[in-house]
């Protein structure tokens, strides 16, 4: 006769008895397990002016990374806002209008983002543009996982390493919805080690995004996690797109005098755009591992007046 069922039942009874004894012991000594921490509310602050090519993949990517978003629209005249509106039923909290004055006023946009963190119902924020796609360091599935880990370790800011993706002379046109699949050539952009401190924990006293032109968030007691995130920056998708994107933006003269916008302000609607050769770039490997070869401290000279 097979007595396995009897032995299995005996084991199950023993387990139940041990569990009941353990619970009685916990009650006797007053032990209570720590409650699970609430999931962080992480909001990406994304500003746009005529970014209809990027806004859908940008918002979709943020959702895949576990982030909500707020879109600050600078009176776009293309379909950017229209394309973003369906995401209001998904991970887009709201669309905030920033009225456009005589030109593109980056300082005003940065101030609006900094002001938003003062009253928003959120724990962490990420400042970025629609053409920037952020990823966690290796070992984390999503940005949410990484930021949550940093928060639990007591850090309140995070940095990203930028990798600039460009069309090349040999493959000059990626102006289509699948640009992330076809535009595979890049260089590491390394101005300094803390070039993109763009994520931060909410600060009751406020933060400063303007001083460093949005590249670094500043606040007292800033503590940056030693792990660095990744940023894929798709500056433009073709030479025609570069002229359209930057040539019609109308950069504020006072901001250009401060050294802001650089080569972007040099591009006009008829500027001849110079593209790099693919041999001057790295190609993204199939496993998504980035190379730090061919790094640049200044962007490729796209037009003759670039400094």
C-alpha positions in Angstrom: 0.0 0.0 0.0 1.3 3.5 -1.0 1.5 5.6 2.2 2.8 8.7 0.4 -0.5 10.6 0.7 -0.5 10.0 4.5 3.1 11.3 4.8 2.3 14.3 2.7 -0.7 15.1 4.9 1.4 14.7 8.0 4.0 17.2 6.6 1.3 19.7 5.7 -0.2 19.5 9.3 3.3 20.0 10.7 3.8 23.1 8.5 0.5 24.5 9.7 1.4 23.9 13.3 4.8 25.6 12.9 3.2 28.6 11.2 0.6 29.0 14.0 3.3 28.8 16.6 5.4 31.4 14.7 2.4 33.8 14.5 1.7 33.3 18.3 5.4 34.1 19.0 5.4 37.2 16.8 2.2 38.4 18.6 3.8 37.7 22.0 6.9 39.7 21.4 5.1 42.6 19.6 6.8 42.0 16.2 5.1 43.7 13.3 6.7 43.4 9.8 7.6 46.7 8.1 4.9 47.8 5.6 5.8 47.7 2.0 6.9 51.2 0.8 4.4 52.9 -1.6 5.5 53.0 -5.2 7.2 56.2 -6.1 5.4 58.7 -8.3 8.0 59.6 -10.9 7.1 62.3 -13.5 9.0 63.3 -16.6 8.8 67.0 -17.4 9.0 67.2 -21.2 8.8 70.5 -23.2 8.1 70.6 -26.9 7.9 73.1 -29.8 6.9 71.4 -33.1 8.1 67.9 -32.1 5.4 65.8 -33.8 8.1 63.3 -35.0 9.3 62.5 -31.5 6.4 63.0 -29.1 4.6 59.7 -29.6 7.7 57.4 -29.3 8.9 59.6 -26.4 5.7 59.3 -24.4 5.4 55.6 -25.2 9.0 55.0 -24.0 8.4 56.8 -20.8 5.3 54.7 -20.1 7.4 51.5 -20.8 9.9 52.8 -18.3 7.2 53.2 -15.6 7.1 57.0 -15.7 4.2 59.5 -15.9 4.7 62.6 -17.9 3.7 66.3 -18.2 4.0 68.0 -21.6 4.8 71.7 -21.6 3.8 72.8 -25.1 5.4 76.0 -26.3 2.5 76.9 -28.7 3.5 74.2 -31.3 2.1 74.8 -34.8 2.4 71.2 -36.0 0.6 68.1 -34.8 2.6 67.7 -31.6 -0.2 68.4 -29.2 -2.7 66.4 -31.2 -0.5 63.4 -31.2 0.1 63.7 -27.5 -3.6 64.0 -26.4 -4.4 60.2 -26.6 -1.7 59.6 -24.0 -3.9 61.6 -21.5 -5.7 58.3 -21.0 -2.4 56.6 -20.4 0.7 58.0 -18.7 0.4 61.7 -19.6 -0.9 63.7 -16.6 -1.6 66.9 -18.4 -0.6 69.3 -21.3 0.5 72.6 -19.9 0.7 75.6 -22.3 3.8 77.9 -22.2 2.9 80.8 -24.4 5.4 81.6 -27.1 6.7 85.2 -27.1 9.0 86.6 -29.7 11.2 83.6 -29.9 12.2 80.4 -28.2 12.8 81.3 -24.5 14.6 78.3 -22.9 15.0 80.0 -19.5 11.3 80.5 -19.2 10.6 76.9 -20.0 13.1 75.8 -17.4 11.6 78.1 -14.8 8.1 76.6 -15.5 9.4 73.1 -15.0 11.1 74.0 -11.7 7.9 75.7 -10.5 5.9 72.6 -11.4 7.8 70.5 -8.9 6.9 72.8 -6.1 3.2 71.8 -6.2 3.0 68.5 -8.1 1.9 65.3 -6.4 5.1 63.4 -7.2 8.2 62.0 -5.5 10.8 62.3 -8.3 11.1 64.3 -11.5 13.0 63.9 -14.8 13.8 66.9 -17.0 14.2 65.9 -20.7 13.3 66.9 -24.3 11.3 64.8 -26.8 14.4 63.7 -28.7 16.0 62.2 -25.6 15.3 58.6 -24.6 16.5 57.7 -21.1 17.4 54.2 -19.9 18.6 52.8 -16.5 22.1 51.5 -16.0 22.8 47.8 -16.7 21.1 45.6 -14.0 17.8 47.4 -13.9 14.8 46.6 -16.0 13.3 50.2 -16.1 14.0 53.7 -15.0 11.4 53.2 -12.3 13.4 50.3 -10.8 16.7 52.3 -10.9 15.2 55.5 -9.3 13.4 53.5 -6.7 16.7 51.8 -5.7 18.5 55.1 -5.6 15.8 56.6 -3.4 15.9 53.7 -0.9 19.7 54.2 -0.7 19.2 57.8 0.3 20.3 59.5 -3.0 18.2 62.4 -4.3 19.6 63.0 -7.9 20.7 60.9 -10.9 23.1 61.6 -13.8 23.0 60.2 -17.4 25.7 59.5 -20.0 24.7 61.0 -23.3 25.1 59.1 -26.6 24.4 61.2 -29.7 22.7 59.5 -32.6 22.9 61.1 -36.1 22.2 60.4 -39.7 25.4 59.9 -41.7 26.5 60.7 -45.2 26.1 57.1 -46.2 22.6 56.8 -44.6 21.3 60.4 -44.5 17.5 60.1 -44.1 15.8 58.6 -41.1 12.7 60.9 -41.1 10.2 58.2 -40.5 8.5 56.6 -37.4 11.0 53.8 -37.1 14.1 56.1 -36.8 15.2 54.4 -33.6 15.6 51.1 -35.5 17.4 52.5 -38.5 19.6 55.3 -37.0 22.2 53.2 -35.3 25.4 55.4 -35.5 26.4 57.4 -32.5 29.2 59.0 -30.5 29.5 59.4 -26.7 29.1 63.0 -25.8 31.3 63.8 -22.8 31.5 67.4 -21.9 32.1 66.5 -18.2 31.2 63.7 -15.8 28.0 65.4 -14.6 26.7 66.7 -17.9 23.2 65.4 -17.4 22.1 65.5 -13.8 18.4 65.7 -14.9 16.6 63.5 -12.4 15.9 64.5 -8.8 13.8 63.9 -5.7 11.3 66.5 -4.9 12.8 69.4 -2.9 10.6 71.4 -0.6 12.8 74.4 -1.0 12.7 74.2 -4.8 15.3 73.5 -7.4 17.3 75.5 -10.0 17.3 74.3 -13.6 18.1 77.6 -15.2 21.7 78.3 -14.0 23.1 75.3 -15.8 20.8 75.6 -18.8 18.9 72.5 -17.9 22.0 70.2 -17.9 22.2 70.0 -14.2 19.5 70.5 -11.5 20.9 72.4 -8.5 19.7 72.4 -4.9 21.4 72.3 -1.5 22.3 68.8 -0.2 22.3 67.2 -3.7 23.5 63.6 -3.5 23.9 61.9 -6.8 23.7 58.1 -7.1 27.1 56.7 -8.3 25.3 54.6 -11.0 24.9 56.5 -14.2 21.8 56.1 -16.5 22.0 56.1 -20.3 20.6 58.7 -22.7 20.1 58.2 -26.4 19.9 61.6 -28.0 18.4 61.8 -31.6 19.3 65.3 -32.5 17.6 65.3 -35.9 16.6 62.7 -38.5 17.8 64.2 -41.7 19.4 67.4 -43.0 16.0 68.8 -44.0 14.7 68.0 -40.6 17.6 69.8 -38.9 16.8 72.9 -40.9 13.1 72.7 -40.1 13.7 71.9 -36.4 16.3 74.5 -35.6 16.1 77.0 -38.4 12.5 78.1 -37.6 12.8 78.1 -33.8 14.0 81.7 -33.3 16.4 81.5 -30.4 16.4 84.3 -27.8 19.3 86.7 -28.5 20.1 87.2 -24.8 20.4 83.4 -24.3 22.7 83.1 -27.3 24.8 85.8 -25.8 25.2 83.6 -22.7 26.5 80.8 -24.9 23.3 78.8 -24.9 22.1 76.8 -27.9 25.5 76.8 -29.7 25.3 75.3 -33.2 21.5 75.1 -33.1 21.3 78.9 -33.3 23.6 78.8 -36.3 21.2 76.8 -38.4 18.9 78.7 -40.7 16.3 77.4 -43.2 18.8 77.3 -46.0 21.9 76.3 -44.1 24.0 73.5 -45.8 24.2 70.7 -43.2 27.3 68.7 -43.0 26.8 65.1 -41.8 29.5 62.8 -40.4 30.6 59.6 -42.1 29.6 56.4 -40.4 33.3 55.7 -40.1 33.5 58.6 -37.6 30.9 57.0 -35.4 30.2 53.9 -33.4 27.5 51.4 -34.5 25.1 50.2 -31.8 25.7 46.6 -31.1 22.9 44.0 -31.2 23.0 43.6 -27.4 22.6 47.4 -26.8 26.1 47.8 -25.2 27.6 51.2 -25.8 31.2 51.9 -26.8 33.1 54.9 -25.4 35.3 55.1 -28.4 35.2 58.2 -30.7 33.9 60.3 -27.8 33.4 64.0 -28.4 33.4 67.0 -26.1 31.8 69.2 -28.8 29.1 68.1 -31.2 30.0 67.4 -34.8 30.4 70.6 -36.8 27.1 70.5 -38.7 27.5 73.9 -40.4 30.4 76.2 -41.2 29.7 78.7 -38.4 29.5 76.0 -35.7 31.9 76.7 -32.7 
